[in-house]
Amino acid sequence: MGKKDENEIKSFGIRYDKRVVGITLTATVCVFVLLAFVFRSNKLSIIAGSAACILSVAIAAKVSTKAKLSGWTLVSYAVLLGGTVLFHIVYGAMPFFGRAGYNLMTASFAIVTTVLLFCLPKLKIKKTSVIAAVLSIVLVVSSFVYLFTMNIRSKPYVYSLQKGHDEYLSHIKKLAYRDDAPNVLIINMDDMGYSDISLFSYQGQQNASFQTPNIDSLAEDGVYMDNFYSCSPVCSPSRFGLLTGRYPSRGYLDKVLLPTDQSLTPYNYQRFTNSFFFQNNVDGILSDEITLAEVAQAYGYRTGLVGKWHLGDYGQYLPTNQGFDDYFGSYYSNDMVPYQLVREQDGNAETVYTHKQMKDQSQTNAIYTDEVLHFIEESADNQNKFFLLYDSPCPHAPHYSGQPNDSTDDTYADAIVEFDTYLGKILTMLKEKGIYDDTLIVFTSDNGSSEQGSTGALKGKKDTTFEGGHKVPLIARYPNGGLGGDEAPQRIEARAMNIDLFPTVLSYMGIDDLPDDRVVDGADLSPLWQGNIAADAAVHDALFYIKNGEVQAVQKPVTINGSPKDMKYFESVSSEFVSLFMFQKRNNLLFNLDNDPAEAYNIAKRHPEIAKEMKKDLREFQKELKENRRGKR
């Protein structure tokens, strides 16, 4: 072998020197990966995978200069890549062999390339520098391919309430529902503001910008609440509260869930976000939560969900794994990717309308109405008591209505008016089947209006803890159950929240026992709706406004000069004027909601003792959520 050949053989090499930088890097990487395992942190595993990509680029840059590569850098890369792969094999949410096979397959090129780079200097072959350069490029590409295709769904790591869940539902199964128990239809709108229906219009019902006669008609022989709130100013947490009767922080659902589905968008950045937004690898509503649907199902009802779910898109989080016999709709909001409509049974979904087909959403109201009508008709014909949750995507942006492929005149108002028209068909079906007055119908919204829509004179909109973000319409009717009867009030001023629907609906179904292993934050509204207590009676000692897991405000009745007043207190809150005061915090705010529902005048200095008392209430609830996050008893 000539001297030239020897140089070619030795042109790529790995050195393990004793410099502090290389050793420190490897030690730091090992500790980081170990912490990911100790804390079972999906977030840290993604950071480790990202760091491996960065190191792969550094390795390629080093090799391209034909300089010897530090062995510590390559070892650090191997630890990051191997640790990430092993983490998702150990803690992944898929069945074991499925997650092991998938992660090893997606990382296979990176693993093989790493091994070859380690072995290359020992191989007696020519042109090692060229081969090393090619391998380093493969390493970079395969590292990024793994990062953007790896399955990052992991098992949640939380205190389990499964035993109490199973015992409670077992108890409910032993009960027989009453012959006069109602069917239940809950209609939950998406981003509908407090004044977005004519009954609640700030201009008065007759002078409203547009009319919603079918929605309004529910109140004619029912009740409507002037002061009803969602438990969150955004959708996923609010839907959790409605289904469980618990503040969403108890289920680790503090923000909006984003898609984890890789079937259409494997490189969609959104699939990484849940790991950073939510604690303890939670990706939706946990299986040990007790939902309204699960109780109704155990009680013997046929259960269905039509429309937007937005509480998880796989495994335990799917609607048919949360008590719904039938599901048709989308797992996400209509502005997310992929937006497709599926039919689900037993945790298995079949795509009915693809993402491509749903780019034109003009027929959404018609499609969903047909599903609701079919469910009601089939249940009535088979004499099944039913629990149906209709989670309409209306009027969430983008707004569609009218003719297919024609969005030239679609507006927020058009979407609501069209929904109201289709609601008329649902109400007609109930009447034709002779079950209209035997059905408990509840109409509400998941949070305040977004960019468009009206909150009346209320401050703030969606995603704020001011009244405009939480206050929503509520109408309920069930004449044959004493709701909306001759003796009952039509208008109710008492303050309540959508967490109250859990115990209230169960009460009307004939179930008085609530789970005793966990805190249920909601209160039974049936005495209020039926006129057994005053229409302005307090049903809560306090209500809390929570955003992103932070308890920002508390509302409670307080006696001032011998008269009870509903007061609201913020210890600290960001200004609602994002464009002008994006980083401005406003502190120690106290509002009298009876006299000042617009939260225009801070009276904390006038009533410092009340502000101090309510600040204590707020901090005590913050402490409770911190020390007993899941509300176990």
Secondary structure by P-SEA (a helix, b strand, c coil): ccaaaaaaaacccccccccaaaaaaaaaaaaaaaaaaaaccaaaaaaaaaaaaaaaaaaaaaaaacccccaaaaaaaaaaaaaaaaaaaacccccaaaaaaaaaaaaaaaaaaaaaaaacccccccaaaaaaaaaaaaaaaaaaaaaaccccccccccccaaaaaaaaaaaaaaccccccbbbbbbbbbcccccccccccccccccccccccaaaaaaacccccccbbbbcccccaaaaaaaacccccccccccbbbbbccccccccccccccccccccccccccccccccaaaaaaaacccccccccccccccccccccccccccccccccccccccbbbbbbcccbbbbcccccccccccaaaaaaaaaaaaaaaaaaaacccbbbbbcccccccccccccccccccccaaaaaaaaaaaaaaaaaaaaaaccccccbbbbbbcccccccccccccccccccccccccbbbbbbbbcccccccccccccccccccccaaaaaaaaaaccccccccccccccccccccccccccccccccbbbbbccccccbbbbbbbccccccbbbbbcccccccccccccccccccccccccccccccccccccaaaaaaaaaaaaaaaaaaaacccccc
